Amino acid sequence: MERRAFIAGAGAVLLAAPLGAAAQPAKKVWRIGFLSASSSPPNLAKSPFRQGLHDLGYVEGRDFIMENRFAEGHSERLPELAADLVRVQVDVIVTGGTPATMAAKQATQTIPIVFAVAGSVAEKGIVHSLAQPGGNATGLQLQADHSKVLQLLKDAVPSVSRVAYLYEPASLPGEALGTTLKSMQSAAQAQNVVLQPVAVSDPNDVPKAFAVFGRGTDGLVLHTTTVLTMTAKPICKLALQRRLASTGHGRVFADAGCLMSYGENLDDMYRRAATYVNKILKGAKPADLPVEQPTKFELVINLKTAKALGLTIPPSLLARADQVIE
């Protein structure tokens, strides 16, 4: 009897085990939306944001899937793309750039938004304040002053006297545009430089922008915008052809052939954005996560371009550079 009871009991356990395993709920696979006005990079799978998630233990396909939406340089498409992310019910939206962040905010007041890169977020109403964002958005704010980029250009090439300033109006909505242009004009006057602001709203507008530069223009400063970063190579090529000493906010410009660049380390900002997503997926609310400001900045000088322009960069400035392209 004892033997029969043991066999019957063992059989019951074996039969029950698969049923118990089948009853366990499947692990949730998070759906993360990504919205940007730029084009999809060729190495998207190895992006700094994805690397940041990987460093936190997330495995794509097992723990999360990405819903990527790129506007290919046409910011007017962002509202439609943001609405599409809402329709597919992503758990969080990560944005790259101010226009993408504002489009996401307009599309949803409930889905958490993490801006990896955005500027003047309190002034533009994206958050209530940096310390207490409120609402459904938080992330990392750009901090570098574009007037600093102009100052560095003057340090590199003291003879510069007439500078064109390319900017994208969509990235500076409302009062932000007037404030930025006023700041740049003040900085230019302090450097004894005549500044000519020139708007670029579409990648195809770059040659037209160069055509309106005033006579005697010998310098070029580039704003951090999707349109300008997407067209960094043709811009730097045109600047070299025109013999313009050019610098931009962000190392993409020095890498693309401009004379120099200064700005936040954007790869680091995207990696840090992953920590916000991790906290939100674990239950934190964007309203309670203070906005961070960048801690890493880069000054990159392209000596190949300096040589092509016949320029000698002051040794004191070279010593300050984080990287020199030779």
N, C-alpha and C positions, 0 to 999 in steps of 0.2 A: 504493500500500500504506500509506503513511504517513497519507493522508487517511482511508482506511477504518479504520485503527487508532485514529485520533483520535476519529472518530464513534462507534465501538464503545465506546471508553473513556468518552466523555462520557455515552453512554447508560447505561452501567453506574453512573456516579456519580449520575445523576438517579434511577435506579431504587433505588439504595441509600439515598439521602437520606431519603425518607419512612420507610423501614424503621428507620433509625437513630433518627429522631425519635420514632417510635412505641415504640421500645424503652426510651426514657427513663422512669424511674419518675415517677408523678404526685406533685406536691408535697403533703405531708401537710396536711390541714385539721384543726387542733386542735379538740377538743371540750371546752369549758369549762363546768363546772357551777356554778350559783349557787344558794345555799340561804339562805333567810331566813324568819323567823317573821312578817314583815310582809306587807302587801299589795303587789301589783305596782304601781309608780308609773306615772302616766299618761305620763311622758316617759322611759320605760325605755330607749329607743334612744339617748338623750342622757345616760345616767347617767355620773357621774364615773369609774366603773371602765372603762366602754367608752371614754370620752374618754382615759383614761390609756393604754389599749392603742393607740388611734389615734395618740397622740403618740409612741408607740414604733415606729410604722410598720406596725401590724397593721390589716388591712382585714377587717371582718366579712363572712363569706361566702366570701372568698378565702383568708384565713389561719386563721380560726376561726369556729366557730358556738357559740351559747350554749344551754345547757339550763337554763332557769330554773325553780326550784321555790319557791313562796311558800306559807306556811302560813296566810295571811290572819288572823293574830292568834291562831291556835290552836296553841300550842307542842307540844301532844301529837301533832300530825301530823308533826312534824319527823323522827322516826326513820323513818317510812314514806317520806317524801320523800327522805331521805338514801340509804336503801336503793335507791330507784329510780334515783338518779344513779349508784350503783355498778353497777346492772344494765345501764344504757345505756353503761357503760364510758367515762366521761369521763376526760380526761387529767389534770385538776386540778379540785378543788372550791374555790370561793371562798365564804366564809360571811360573813354580816352578823349579828353579835350572838353573845353567849355561848351561848344555848341551841342555836342552829343549829350552832355550832362543836362543841359536845359531841355533838350528834347525828351529825355527820359523823365524828367520831373513833370513835364506837361502831359506825358502819357499815363503816368500812374502816381498816385499819392499813397499807395499801400505797399507795393513791391519794394523791398530794400534796394537802394542804389549806392554803389561804391564808386566814387570818381577817383581813378588812379592819377589823373592829371586834369586840373582845372584851375582857372585863375579868378581871383576876387570873388570867391563864392558867397561871402556874406553880402557884399555890395550888390551882387546880381540876384539876391534872393534865393539862392540855392539852399543855403542854410540860414538859420536865425543868427547864429554866431559861431565862431570857431570852437569855443569851449563847450557850448551847448547847441548842437546843430538843430535839434528839434526835427520834426517831420520824418521823412523816410530816406534822407541822403546824408552821407558822410564820406570821408576819404582824405586825399592829400592835395594840398593847394600849392600851386606854383608861387614862388616867392621872389625870384630874381627880378630886379628892376631893369627895364630895357635901357634906361639912361646909363646904367653901368656898362652895358655893351657898347654904347657910344663912347663912353669915357675910355674904355680899353682900346677901341679903334684909334682914338686920338693919341693914346700912349704909344701904340705901335707905329703909327704914321703921323707924327706931329704936323706935317705939312697939309693934312686933309683940311679943307675949308668949306666944301659944299657937299652935303651928304643927302642922298635919297633914302627915305625910310619906307620900306614896303610893309604893309599891314593888311589884314583881312577884316573887313567891317563886321562880318558875322561873328567873329570871336570877341568883339568888343561892343555888345549891345547896350543901348540906352546911354546913360551918363558915362559909362566906362570908356567909351571912345573919346569923348571930349577930355576926360581926365588924363588918359594916356597920352594923347597928342599934346596937351598942355605941358605935361611933365617932360616929354621929349623936347619940346621947343625950349623950355627953361634950361634943360641940360645942354642943349646945343648952344644957346646964348652964352652960358657959362664957359663953354669950350671955344668960343669965338668961331662957331660953325653955323653956316646957313643950312637949315633943315628943310627938305621938301618931302612931305608925306605923300605917298602914292598908294591908292587902294588896289588890291588884287582880290577879286571875288571868285575867280575860276582859274583852273590850271592853264587854260588857253589864253588868259589875260597877261601872262608874264611878258611876252615880246612887246605887247602894247604898252605895258608899264615902263619898260626900258625906253620906249620911243618918246615918252613925255618927260624924261629927265631933263632938267635945265642945263644950259650951257655951262661948262666948267665943273660939272659934277665929277668929283674924284673919290667919293666914298659911298658905301652902301651898308645900311643896317637892316636886318631882317627880323621881323616879329615872329614869335612862336605861334604858328597857325598850321592847320592841316594842309591848306592849299600850298603854302610856301615850303613846308617840309617835304611834301610829295614831289615838288618840282625843284628840290634843292640842287640837283645836278645841272639842269639847264640854266638855273639862275646863276650858279657859280661859274659856269662856262661863259655865259653872257657877260658877267662881271669881269672875267679875265680878258675877254675880247675887247671890252671897253676900257681896260686898264683901271678898273675900280678896285680900291682896297675894300674888301667886303667882310662883314662879320655878322653873325646871327646868334639869336638866343637858342642855344641847343647845339650839341656837338655834331648833329647831322650835317650842319653846314660846313664845318671844317673837314669832315670826312668826305663831303661831296666836292671839295675843291675850293671853297672859299678861303680867304686868308686866315680867319680865326673864328672861334666861337666861344661863348661863355653861357653857362646856365646849369640848371639842375641836372643831376644824373637821373634821366628818365627811367632807365632800366631798374634802378634801385627803387624808384617810386612805384613802378608796376609790381615789383616783388613784394613791396610792403602792402600793396593793395590786397594781396592774397591773405594777409593776416586779418584784415577787416572782414573779408568774406568768411574766413574760418570762424571768427567770433559770432558773426550773424547766423551762420548755419548751426551754430551751437546754442543759439537762443538769444544773443544780445540784440538790442534794438539800435538802429542807426542814430536815433535821437540822443542816445546816451553815450555815443562814441565820439570824443572830440576830434575835430579835424587836425591832422598833422601837417607840419611844414617840412620841406626837404632838409636833410642834414648834409647831403653831399652835392658839391658843385664842381664843375669842370671847366678849366680854361685850356682849350686846345688850339695850338698854332700850327698852321700848315706851311712849313718852310719851302716845300716845293713850289707853292703858289707865290710865296714871298720872292723866291729866286726868279720866277717867271715875270714878276712885276718889277724886278730890279730893286727890291726893298731890303733893307737890313733891319731886322727886328732888334730893338735895344736888349742887351744882355740881361738887364734887370727884369724885363718882362718875360724873357725866356725862362729865367730862373723861377718865375711864379707859375709857369705852365704845368698843368697836370700831365699833358702829353704833347709831344712835338712830332709832327708828321714830316719825315724826311724823304 
